[in-house]
């Protein structure tokens, strides 16, 4: 009922007559407790709307302030520091409505104003306190961790100043551990601005507990994983994994002369990649291998240094989406600790999990629990170790029910999922405006 009761003063461009009247109408509805008054009450109701509209117009026109005008279109402000987080934020923004959202810059250009210089937004006492905290973290955890802490504090300071000048209706992040998002969300919490978290990766044993007004998670398995770290505060919406759905067709693994996708992790074990390519050629007689580099690679993509023979290998363009690349393939190879198995499986394309394609310690094997919970086929040391009959049997029977625990949107339409997300976010605005009213 209160969705249209929102701040309208000091906007650029100014609030329209229709917006002011819409807010007045909702205000009168709230006071009277009636959305559609009876015929006997209509005259009093309509007169109240006219009088509140006139009073609101006078207030807005005469209101004096030295603050810069607010951006009326950006009801939801987003920050995403990494490529996968940006992809997830873009997916949620498409559901909310791009016209309602604005993005805060990150990267090198933003660092010039939000790096350590971001501490300039703090008082002298707060700066000294921040420096002491950073030094303590450096002594206990080392230089790299202290750098992340310094960046988070700087983003917190910058975000406080930004929100004070132009407070958004809510903020949206897709990471609960990157410094940009941690500082951004911390500032919003301090000022009572609703915070929305949209998960872009399944939780690991290192994920923090969730403390947001709304957490958009993939499925019940994500809820269970998050609760192992502590109670989940705020509402939870199970919106699944982004992308289209299709029933899984395990027979694609037996396609003669297949097109095989090789989706790399952030840090690659190059000898293992060379062995996978050799298996695809010799054992499966692949007519083509499509390599998709991780969007946040920690190393240069030096394929020519790792392989002598590049025939039959295609490197997908960095601009291509995961879905576009996966649809070119009969089946896909990825590291056992890759989240990419889920969106590929959701498309109906079987995957093979390879041990040690990524540079992870042995203690991090099956980090997300996908193998232990029967979501991906048990990981193998070599692609040639996969038995086709065993793989097809694995993906039959109750596999779909297990997968739905990880993807609540499996075989649902994008439109239905988008509607759920939009309604959940708008509900935050209604709650806030109801409290103000």
C-alpha positions in Angstrom: 0.0 0.0 0.0 2.8 2.4 0.8 5.0 1.7 -2.2 4.5 5.3 -3.6 5.1 7.0 -0.3 8.7 8.0 -0.9 11.0 10.9 -0.6 10.2 13.4 -3.4 12.0 16.6 -2.2 15.4 17.7 -3.7 15.3 15.4 -6.7 16.9 16.0 -10.1 14.8 15.9 -12.2 12.1 17.3 -9.9 9.1 15.1 -8.8 6.1 15.3 -11.1 2.6 16.2 -10.2 1.5 12.6 -10.8 4.2 11.4 -8.3 3.2 13.8 -5.6 -0.5 12.9 -6.1 0.3 9.2 -6.0 2.1 9.6 -2.7 -0.8 11.7 -1.3 -3.3 9.0 -2.3 -1.3 6.2 -0.6 -1.0 8.4 2.5 -4.7 8.9 2.7 -5.3 5.2 2.1 -3.0 4.4 5.0 -4.7 6.8 7.4 -8.2 5.8 6.5 -7.4 2.1 6.3 -9.3 1.9 3.0 -8.0 1.4 -0.5 -11.5 1.8 -2.1 -13.8 3.9 0.1 -17.5 3.3 0.0 -19.8 5.7 -1.9 -20.7 7.5 1.3 -17.1 8.1 2.2 -15.9 9.0 -1.3 -16.3 12.8 -1.0 -14.3 13.0 2.2 -11.7 10.7 0.8 -11.3 12.6 -2.4 -11.1 15.9 -0.6 -8.4 14.6 1.7 -6.3 13.5 -1.3 -6.6 16.9 -2.9 -5.7 18.7 0.3 -2.7 16.4 1.1 -1.5 16.8 -2.6 -1.7 20.6 -2.3 0.2 20.6 1.0 2.8 18.2 -0.3 3.4 20.4 -3.4 3.8 23.5 -1.2 6.3 21.7 1.0 8.4 20.4 -1.9 8.5 23.8 -3.6 9.5 25.7 -0.5 11.9 23.1 1.0 15.4 24.5 1.4 18.5 22.4 1.6 22.2 22.6 0.9 22.5 18.9 0.0 23.1 17.9 -3.6 20.0 16.7 -5.4 19.2 13.0 -5.1 19.2 10.7 -8.1 15.5 9.9 -8.2 15.9 7.0 -10.6 18.4 4.9 -8.6 16.2 3.4 -5.9 18.6 0.4 -5.7 22.4 1.1 -5.6 24.7 -1.7 -6.5 28.4 -2.6 -6.1 30.2 -5.6 -7.7 33.9 -5.9 -7.7 34.4 -9.2 -9.5 33.2 -10.5 -12.8 31.0 -13.2 -11.5 29.5 -10.9 -8.9 28.8 -8.3 -11.7 27.0 -11.0 -13.7 24.8 -11.9 -10.8 24.0 -8.3 -9.9 23.1 -7.7 -13.6 20.7 -10.7 -13.4 18.9 -9.3 -10.3 18.8 -5.8 -11.8 17.1 -7.1 -14.9 14.4 -8.5 -12.6 14.0 -5.3 -10.5 14.1 -3.0 -13.5 17.2 -1.3 -14.8 15.6 2.1 -14.6 15.3 1.7 -10.8 19.0 0.8 -10.3 22.3 2.6 -10.3 25.9 1.2 -10.1 28.8 2.5 -8.1 32.1 2.3 -9.9 34.9 -0.1 -8.8 38.3 -0.8 -10.1 41.3 1.5 -10.7 39.3 4.6 -11.4 37.3 4.2 -8.2 40.4 3.3 -6.1 41.8 6.8 -6.7 38.8 8.1 -4.6 38.1 5.1 -2.4 41.4 3.5 -1.7 43.3 4.6 1.4 42.3 8.1 0.5 38.7 7.0 1.4 39.8 7.4 5.0 39.6 11.1 4.4 35.9 10.8 4.9 36.5 9.7 8.5 37.2 12.0 11.4 40.8 12.1 12.7 39.9 9.8 15.6 38.3 7.3 13.3 41.3 7.4 11.0 43.7 6.6 13.9 41.4 3.8 15.0 41.3 2.4 11.5 45.1 2.5 11.2 45.4 0.6 14.5 43.0 -2.1 13.3 44.8 -2.5 10.0 48.2 -2.8 11.8 46.8 -5.4 14.2 45.4 -7.4 11.3 48.8 -7.2 9.5 50.7 -8.5 12.5 48.2 -11.4 13.0 47.2 -12.4 9.4 49.8 -10.8 7.1 50.1 -8.1 4.5 47.5 -9.4 2.0 44.7 -9.7 4.5 45.5 -6.3 6.0 45.2 -4.8 2.5 41.8 -6.3 2.1 40.8 -4.9 5.5 42.1 -1.4 4.6 40.1 -1.5 1.3 36.9 -2.5 3.2 37.4 0.3 5.7 38.0 2.8 2.9 34.9 1.6 1.1 32.9 1.9 4.3 34.0 5.5 4.7 33.3 6.4 1.1 29.9 4.7 1.2 28.9 6.6 4.3 29.6 9.9 2.6 27.8 8.8 -0.5 24.7 7.6 1.3 24.6 10.8 3.4 24.5 12.9 0.3 22.1 10.7 -1.8 20.5 7.9 0.3 19.2 5.0 -1.9 16.1 3.0 -1.1 18.2 -0.1 -0.9 21.6 -1.5 -1.8 22.4 -4.7 -3.7 25.6 -6.8 -3.5 26.5 -10.3 -4.8 29.5 -11.0 -2.5 29.7 -11.2 1.3 33.5 -11.2 1.4 35.0 -8.9 -1.2 36.2 -5.6 0.3 34.1 -3.3 -1.8 30.9 -5.1 -1.0 31.7 -5.6 2.7 32.4 -1.8 3.2 29.4 -0.8 1.1 27.0 -3.1 2.9 28.4 -2.1 6.3 27.8 1.5 5.7 24.2 0.8 4.6 23.6 -1.2 7.8 25.0 1.7 9.9 22.5 4.1 8.3 19.5 1.7 8.3 19.3 1.3 4.5 17.9 -2.0 3.4 20.5 -4.5 2.2 20.0 -7.2 -0.4 22.4 -10.0 -1.0 22.3 -12.1 -4.1 24.6 -15.1 -3.9 26.7 -15.8 -7.0 28.5 -18.9 -5.6 27.6 -21.7 -3.2 28.9 -21.3 0.3 32.2 -23.0 1.4 33.4 -23.7 4.9 35.0 -20.3 4.8 31.8 -18.3 4.0 30.6 -15.9 6.7 27.1 -16.0 8.2 24.5 -13.9 6.5 23.2 -10.7 7.9 21.1 -8.9 5.3 17.5 -7.7 5.1 17.0 -10.0 2.1 19.2 -12.8 1.0 18.5 -14.3 -2.5 19.9 -17.8 -2.4 20.1 -20.7 -4.9 18.2 -23.4 -2.9 17.7 -25.3 0.3 21.2 -26.7 0.2 22.6 -23.1 0.3 20.4 -22.3 3.3 21.7 -25.4 5.1 25.3 -24.5 4.2 24.9 -20.9 5.4 23.3 -22.0 8.7 26.3 -24.0 9.5 28.2 -20.7 9.9 25.5 -19.2 12.1 21.9 -18.0 12.0 20.6 -16.2 8.9 19.3 -12.8 9.7 16.6 -11.3 7.6 14.4 -12.8 4.9 15.5 -15.5 2.5 14.2 -15.9 -1.1 15.1 -19.1 -2.9 15.5 -17.9 -6.5 17.8 -20.6 -7.9 20.7 -20.4 -10.3 20.6 -17.9 -13.1 19.9 -19.1 -16.6 17.5 -21.3 -18.6 16.6 -24.9 -17.5 16.3 -28.1 -19.5 16.1 -31.8 -18.5 19.5 -33.3 -18.3 20.5 -35.4 -21.3 23.3 -37.7 -20.2 23.4 -39.4 -23.6 25.3 -36.4 -24.9 28.4 -37.9 -23.2 28.3 -40.7 -25.8 28.1 -38.4 -28.8 30.6 -39.5 -31.5 33.4 -37.0 -32.2 32.0 -34.6 -29.6 32.5 -30.9 -29.0 34.0 -30.8 -25.5 34.0 -27.7 -23.3 36.9 -27.1 -20.9 36.0 -24.5 -18.4 39.1 -23.4 -16.4 39.3 -22.3 -12.7 41.0 -19.1 -11.6 44.4 -20.8 -11.0 45.2 -23.5 -13.5 47.5 -26.6 -13.2 48.8 -26.3 -16.7 50.1 -30.0 -17.0 46.7 -31.2 -16.0 45.1 -29.0 -18.7 47.5 -30.5 -21.3 46.5 -34.0 -20.1 42.8 -33.2 -20.5 43.3 -32.0 -24.0 45.3 -35.1 -24.9 42.5 -37.4 -23.4 39.9 -35.5 -25.4 41.8 -36.1 -28.6 43.0 -39.6 -28.1 40.2 -41.2 -26.1 37.1 -39.3 -27.2 38.2 -38.2 -30.7 36.8 -34.7 -30.1 36.3 -32.8 -33.3 36.6 -29.6 -31.2 37.6 -28.4 -27.7 36.1 -25.1 -26.6 38.1 -23.5 -23.8 36.4 -20.9 -21.6 38.8 -19.0 -19.4 37.7 -18.0 -15.9 36.6 -14.3 -16.0 38.9 -13.5 -13.0 42.0 -15.5 -14.0 44.9 -15.2 -11.6 47.4 -16.1 -14.4 47.7 -15.0 -18.0 45.9 -17.4 -20.4 49.2 -18.8 -22.0 47.8 -21.7 -24.0 50.7 -21.7 -26.4 53.2 -22.3 -23.5 51.3 -25.3 -22.2 50.4 -27.0 -25.5 52.5 -27.8 -28.6 49.4 -28.7 -30.7 46.6 -26.2 -30.8 44.6 -27.9 -33.6 40.9 -28.4 -32.8 41.1 -25.9 -29.9 38.9 -22.8 -29.8 39.2 -20.1 -27.1 35.8 -18.6 -26.4 35.7 -14.8 -26.4 35.8 -13.2 -23.0 32.6 -11.3 -23.8 30.6 -14.6 -24.4 28.4 -15.7 -21.5 28.7 -19.0 -19.9 25.4 -20.1 -21.4 26.5 -19.2 -24.9 29.7 -21.2 -24.6 28.1 -24.2 -22.9 25.5 -24.5 -25.6 28.2 -25.1 -28.2 29.3 -28.2 -26.3 28.1 -31.8 -26.0 29.5 -32.0 -22.5 31.8 -30.0 -20.3 35.0 -30.6 -18.2 35.6 -28.4 -15.1 37.5 -28.6 -11.9 35.9 -30.5 -9.0 35.8 -27.2 -7.0 34.0 -25.2 -9.7 30.6 -23.6 -9.3 30.2 -23.8 -13.1 28.9 -27.3 -12.9 25.6 -26.1 -11.6 24.6 -23.6 -14.4 25.9 -26.1 -17.1 23.9 -29.0 -15.6 20.9 -26.7 -15.4 21.1 -26.3 -19.2 20.8 -30.1 -19.6 24.5 -30.6 -20.4 26.4 -33.3 -18.5 29.7 -32.3 -16.8 32.8 -34.1 -15.7 34.7 -33.0 -12.6 38.5 -33.3 -12.7 40.7 -33.5 -9.7 43.5 -30.9 -9.4 42.7 -28.9 -12.5 42.8 -26.0 -10.2 45.6 -25.2 -7.8 44.0 -26.1 -4.5 45.4 -27.9 -1.5 44.3 -31.5 -0.9 42.2 -30.4 2.1 39.9 -28.4 -0.3 38.8 -31.4 -2.3 35.0 -31.2 -3.0 34.9 -27.8 -1.4 31.2 -27.2 -2.1 30.1 -30.7 -1.3 28.7 -31.3 -4.8 30.2 -34.8 -5.0 29.3 -35.8 -1.5 25.6 -34.7 -2.1 25.3 -36.5 -5.4 25.0 -33.4 -7.6 28.0 -33.9 -9.9 29.4 -37.2 -11.1 32.2 -38.4 -8.8 35.4 -36.5 -9.7 38.1 -38.4 -11.6 41.9 -37.9 -12.1 41.6 -38.2 -15.9 38.7 -37.7 -18.3 39.3 -41.2 -19.8 38.5 -42.7 -16.4 34.8 -41.9 -16.8 32.6 -44.9 -17.7 29.7 -43.8 -19.9 27.2 -46.3 -18.4 28.1 -45.2 -14.9 27.6 -41.5 -15.8 24.2 -42.1 -17.4 23.1 -44.2 -14.4 24.2 -41.4 -12.0 22.1 -38.7 -13.8 18.9 -40.9 -13.9 16.4 -41.6 -11.2 16.4 -39.2 -8.3 19.1 -36.9 -9.6 16.6 -34.1 -10.6 15.2 -34.1 -7.0 18.7 -33.8 -5.6 19.5 -31.0 -8.0 16.4 -29.0 -7.0 17.8 -28.8 -3.5 20.7 -26.8 -5.1 18.6 -24.9 -7.7 15.1 -23.9 -6.6 14.4 -22.5 -10.1 15.2 -25.8 -11.9 12.7 -26.2 -14.8 10.8 -23.0 -13.8 10.4 -20.1 -16.2 12.6 -17.1 -15.9 9.5 -14.9 -15.8 8.2 -16.6 -12.7 11.6 -16.3 -10.9 11.9 -12.7 -11.9 8.5 -11.9 -10.6 9.4 -13.4 -7.2 12.6 -11.4 -7.0 10.9 -8.2 -7.9 8.1 -8.6 -5.4 10.6 -9.5 -2.6 12.6 -6.3 -3.2 9.6 -4.1 -3.5 8.4 -5.5 -0.2 11.5 -4.0 1.4 10.5 -0.5 0.2 6.9 -1.0 1.4 8.1 -1.9 4.9 10.5 1.1 5.1 7.9 3.6 3.9 5.3 2.0 6.3 7.6 2.6 9.2 8.2 6.2 8.1 4.5 6.8 7.6 
